[in-house]
């Protein structure tokens, strides 16, 4: 699969590269014009704004907290040479953004390209040597696992798709490509969270202000300051007023650190307690709306202007969730928040505790209508390896040996840096994608969209398992809902075509025939 790493491989690193791809022509004046329009008999244009209005209205809106006017302007950035740790810890830790990020699941990473912090008093040449050696070693394990897992992935897919020596050459080639992707998808678990990523990232003006103010509120404050300051600098180049008129600066003293001073390895006790509460599950239901069905039904009747006599609770739920009666359930374009009747789902809430890997959570957090309280790894670090073991690794003895060695060595390198006095912010970059993330996550019944997408066999393995745990527990407490929940094929079968919405990416298994009892093999 790989042509082989060069002898004496070095880490390829470079400073973050930030480009402003698209933006508004006059962000600040557009904001002031929007503010004026609120109190004007007509639409005000940005070309009409005077300097007096910039001073008075700008200060009045910004400092009084009327920030929606600064949300109109959007900035589309291209980000290169930024770590996945930074993206997970800051850029994707809130819901107000749009990103398209290079996938480690399907993009083969041939070269060791990763964030390497600049040298400093506490991160000297020896520390850098340890750091870079750990990164290149992780890449070596990545290549080795990609090769070891290929045969297993190929064997399972060949069986699913009934591939034999007599099969069409193009069909065999398609399965071979799919097997390679499955192998690197799992092999990526050993890569460090320092690994570079490339992405298109779009945010509004007020979100950029907030990121600048809160850039230290993450596990990557130094990298965050460098990247966000570059974003701010680009905006100032086109409209210096958007930031300079307010003089906000990044916060340095944050409440997160006030009563919990970072220490080496404080996370073991927390991890043990959290895992005990999970009871072996990937995701554990902590709390839910006990009157969910009643409340949702009441909300539906309020939209439709119906009495309970005309529309009982079960009837209301069926009208909302039955895909045979509600075409919104069959939409690939998620319109639930835009449908008057489907907004009834937002009144029932569910809270889960879950444990998944850093790499899985990087995908899970993209479900922005299901916000989570994620750990500061700086405050929950463990001296002992603490990681997730994927299914394909579990079933391959040799691969498991390599994987576990990779985990031991990643933590050893991280601990070695800490013992040398290297700041924990830097040492954490050596943690692998497999690092366990423990979080608490809540959502309304708009979780239906997530459960639809993530119970598909093409969904990331851990998020699939978490979703299956969640709907199984929902079935126990609110069985009336269970028949309405499942992957797209389960909802569409017998109602519309195509049954599978994945097109050429169909998993090869007729999941709809026996969901949720059917077993996922890969």
N, C-alpha and C positions, 0 to 999 in steps of 0.2 A: 504493500500500500504506500509506504514511504520510500523514497529513494535513499534515505539514510541521512543522519545528521553529520555535519562536517566534523572532522577530528578537531578536538579542542574548541568545541562550540562556545561562542560568547553570547551573552544576552544583548539583543538589539534594543536599544532604548533611545528616547529622544524627549525633549520637552513637549508638553501638551501643545497641540496645534488647533487653534480655534479660528474658524472663518465664519463671517456673517454672510449667509447665502441669500437671504431675502429679508426685507423689512419695509416698514412704512416710510414714506418720504419725510414726513414732519411729525414724529411721534408726540412731542410735547405740545405743539400747537393744536394737534388733533384732539388731545386730551382736554385742553382748555376750551376748545370749540364745543366738545361734547358736553362739558360742564355748563357752558353758556346756554346751550340748546335747552337744558332743563327748565330755564326761566325765560325763554324767548318765545315769541309768537311764530317763529319760523326756524328752519334749520340753519345753524351757524356753520360756516366753513372755516377751516384752519387759516386761510389767507386773510381773514378778517381780524385776527387776534392782534391786539396791541401789547406793547411792553408792559403797560400798567396792568392789563389783565393777566399777563404772565406772572407778574409779581403777586398781585392780590388774590386772584382765583387759584393760582398754583399753590400758594401757601395755605389758603383757606381749605382747599380740598385735601391736600396731602396730610397736613398736620391734624386735621379734624377726623381723619380716617375715612373720608369719602373717596375710596380708591378705585371704584369701578371705572372711572374715566381713564385711568392708566392701564386698564385691562384691554382696551381696544387695540392698541398697538401690539403687534406680535413680531417676534424676532426668530428667524430660522437659522440655527447655527449648525455648522459642520464641526464635529469633534473628532480628533484623531489623537493617538498616543495618550489616551486616558485609561485608567485602570478600571476593571470591573468592580473592584471594591468601592471606588469613588462613585460610580454610577449607582450601585446598589444602596450605598450609605447616604447619599445626598440627592442626586438628580431624580431618582425614582422612588424616593421615600415619601413623597407627597403626591396628591392626585392631579395636580394642575399642570400637565405637560403633554406633549406628544412626541414619541420617539420611534425611530426605526433603527435598530441596532444589529450589528453583525452577529450572526448566530454561531455559537460554538457547537451547536448540535449538528449543523449541516455544513459548516465551513471547516475544512481541514487546516490545521495550524502547523505548517511545516517548520516554521522558525520560532525560536525562543524570543518573542517580542513582549516586553513587559516594562512596567513602570519601575524605575530605579531612583529612589530619593536622592537628592543632592547631598554631597558630603557636608558634614557639620562636625561640631565639637564632639557630639555623642554618636555620630555615625561616620567613623573614619574608614581608611582604606581597608583595614582588616575586616571591619563590619561589612563593608561593601563586598569583599571577597566571599564571605560566608553567604551573604544574601544572593549574589549572582550564581554561586555554585548550587545553591538550593533551587534556584529557578531553572537552570539548565538540567539539573538532575530530574526535576519534575517533567520536563519535556521529554527526557529519555524514557521515563516510565509511560508517558502518554503514547509515544510511538510503539513501545513494546506491547502495551495493552491493546492498542488499535489492531496490531497484528494477531495477538492471541485471541481476541474476541471475534475476529472476522469469520472464522470457521463455524463458531457456534451460531452467530447471527445468520450466516448463510444456510446452515442446516435447518434452523427453525423456519426461516422464510421459504426455503425450498419445500418443506413439508406443508406449510400453510397454502402455498400456491401450486402444489403438486408438480413440482419441477422434476424432470428426468432428463436423461441423455437425449431423448427424442423430442424434447421441447424446442420450440422456435428459438433461434439464436438471439433475437431481439428481446424475447421474454426472459431468457437466461441472463442477458446483459442487464436488463432492468432490475432483476433481483440482486445481481452482484452489486450494482450501485446502491441499492437499498441496504444491503448488508454492510457495505463500507460506512454508510451514514450511521447505521445503528451502532457499529463498533466505535466510531469516533465520538458519538453521542455519549457513550458510557466512559470511554477513555478520558474524556475531558474532566471527569471528576478529580483527577490527580493534578490538574493544572492549578497554579497559584492564582489567588484572586488579584494578584498584581498584573495578570495578563492584560495586554492592551486590548481595547476595543475601539471600533469606529462607528459613528452614529450620526444621524440627523436628529437634532433636538430642537423643538419649537416651543417657546413659552411666551406668555404675555409680558408686557412691561412691568406690571405690578409683581408678578412672580419673580422676575429678574431682580427687582428691588429686594424682595424677601430672601432670595438665595444669597444675595450680597450681604444682607444683614445677618443671615444665619449660616454663613459658610463654615463656621467653626463647630456647628451642631451636628457633627458626624464623626465617624472613625477616621476620616481622612482630611483633617483641617488644613494641612499644608497644601496638599494637591487641590483641595477645593478652592482655597484662596487664589491659587495660581490660575485655575481654569475660569472661575467666576469673574475674577478681576479682568481677565482677557475678554470675556464676554461684555462686561461693562465698558471696557475701553473701546471696543468696536462700536457700541451704541453711542458713546460720546463723540466718536469721529463723525457720525452723521447728524447728531443732535446733542450737543454738550449739555443743553438745558435739562434734558430728561433726568440726569443725575445731579449735576452740579448745583442746581437751584435748591436742593434739599440737604445736601451734605451728610447724608446717612453713611455710616461706616459699619464694618462688621463688628458684631458683639464679641467681646473677649471673655467676659465672665458669664458663664451660662449656668442656670439652675441645675442642669443634669449632673454637673460635677461638684456642686456645692456640698452635698452631704454624703457623697460616695466617691472617695478619692480612689483613682485607679491603683491597682496593686497587681502583683504577679500572681496569676492563677486563682482569682477569687470565685471562679464560676463553677467549681465542682459541686458544691452543695446545692446551688441553684439548679444545676442540670439534673442531679439525682432527684430532687423534689419534683421538678417539672415532669420528668420521665415517669416517675411513680404515678403521678396523676393521670398520665396518658393511658396507663394500663395496657401497653402493647399496641395501641392504636397510632396511626399517623396523625389523625385529627380527632379530638375529643370534644363532644358537645358540652359546653359549660353552662349555657343559659339559652333560653328561647322564650318567645311570647306564648304563654300557655293558652291564650285566647286568640291565637293567630287566625284561625279559620273564621271565627266570629267577627273579628275586627276587619279582616280583609273583605268579608262579605258585606259588612256595613258600609265600608268605603265604596265598594262597587255600586251598591244601591244608591248611595249619595250621588254618584256620577250619573247613573241611569234614571234617577228619579223614581225608583221603585219601592213599594212597600214590601215588608217581609212576607206578607200573604202572597203577593205575586211572585216573589223570588226568594226562596228559602236559602239558608246558608249553603247547603250542598249544591244547590242549583247555581248560586253565584260563583262558587269555586269552580264548578264545571265550565261555566261560561268563560271564566278567566283562563283556565289552565288546560282545558281539553283541546288538543290541536285539531281535532275533527270539527270543533265548533268555533275556534278562535284562530284565524289565519296568522295572527301575530306570532303564535308559537312556531310557525313554520318559516318565518322570515329569517334569512341569513343576515340581513341588515337589522341589527338589534334596535328596535324602535320602542322598547318597553317604557322608557322614561318619557317618550313623546306621545304615547297613547293615553288619552284621558282615562280609559278604563284600566289599563295596566298599571297606572300609577297607584292603584289600590294596593299593590304588592309591597309598597314601601313601608307600610305600617306594621308589618310583622318582622321581628329581628331575631337573629341567631348569632351566637358567639361560640367560637371554637378555639381551643388550644391546639397547636399543631407543631410538629417537628419535621422539618425537611432540610435538605442541603442548601448551602449558599447558592449554588447554581440553579436549583429548582425554585428557590424563593425569588431569585432575580426575574423569573418568569411569573411567578405567582403574584408578585406585587404590581404587575401590570394590570391586574383586575382592580381598577381604581374605585369601583363602587363597593369594594369589599376591603375597607381600610384595616391595616394591621398595626399593632404595637410591636415593633421589631427591636431586637436587642442592640445596645451599643456593645460591640464586641470588645471594646476597650475595658468595659466594666464586667464582662462575663467570660473573660479568657480562662482557659483551662491548661494546666501543665500537661495533662495526659491527652492523647489523641481522642477526638470526639467527632465522629464522622458517620455519614450514611453509607450503607453498602448496597449498591444496585443489584437487581436480580441477576443480570447477565454475569456479573462478577461472582456471585454466590455459587453459581452452578459450574464454575470452571476452576478446578483446584489450582492450577498453575497461575491463572490470572488473579485469583484471590491472594496468593502468596505475594505476587508483585504489588498488588494494590495495597495490601497491609504494610508492606515494606515502605512503599511511597508515603503512606500516612505517618508511620513512625518517624521517617526521616524529615518530613515537613515540620512536624511538631518539634523534633530535636533541634532543627535549625532555628526555628522561631524562639525556642527557649534559650538557645545559645546566645542569640542576639540580646535577649532580655537580660541574661546573666552578665553580659558585657556592658550593661547600662544603656543600650540602644533604646530610644523611646518606643513604647508599645505600639504607637501609631505606625511606625516603620515595620516592626517585627510582624505585625498582623498581616501584612501584604503576602507573607510566605504561606499563610494558611491555604489549604487546597479548596477547590470548588466543593468538595465533599463535606466541608465543615458543617456541623449541625447548627441549624438556626431554629430557635424556639420562640414562638410568637403567639400572640392572642389576636384573633381576627374576627370581625363582626360584619354582618351584612343583612340587608332586608331580604324579602323573598325575591328581589332582583337577583339573588344568588342563582335563580333558575338558569340564567344565561351562562354563568360560570359552570354550573353543573352540567349543562347541555354540552358545552364545548369541551370540558375536561373529563367527561366520562367516555369520550371517544377514544378508541384504541390508539389513535395517533397522538394523543396528548402525552406530555412529559410524564414519565413513569410515576414519580412521587406525587405530582399534583393529581394525577388520575387516582392513585390510591387514597389520597386525602379526601378527594371528592366522593369516592365510593364509601369511605368510612362515614362521611357526613350524611349522605343520603340514607345509609343503613340506619343510623341513629335517628334521623328524621322519621324513618318508617316506624321506629319503635314508639315515638312520642306523638306523632301525627300521621298515622297510617293512611288517612284520607288523601294525603298529598302524594304518596309514593308512586301511584300509577301514572302521574303526570310528569315524572322526572326521569331523564335518561339522555343518552346521546342523540344527535339529530336523526340517525337511522331508526332508533326506537320510537321517536315521536312521529316520523313521517311514514313508516311502514303501513300499508293499507289505506293511506290517505292521499298521498301525492307521490310524484316521481321527480327527480331520482330519489331513491330511498337514502342513499349515501350522498352527502354533499361534498365529499372530499375529491370527487372526480378521479383523476389518475392516481391519487394518493390513497385510494381505497385500501383498507388494512388487509383485505382478503378474507375476512371472517364475517359471517352473517350474524352480527351481534344482536340484531333486532329479534331474532328467533327465540332467544332465551335470556334476555337481559333481565335482572342483573346477575344471573347465575353462571354465565359463560366465563371461562377463565382466559385471562390475558397471558400470553406466553412470552412476549417480547415487547 
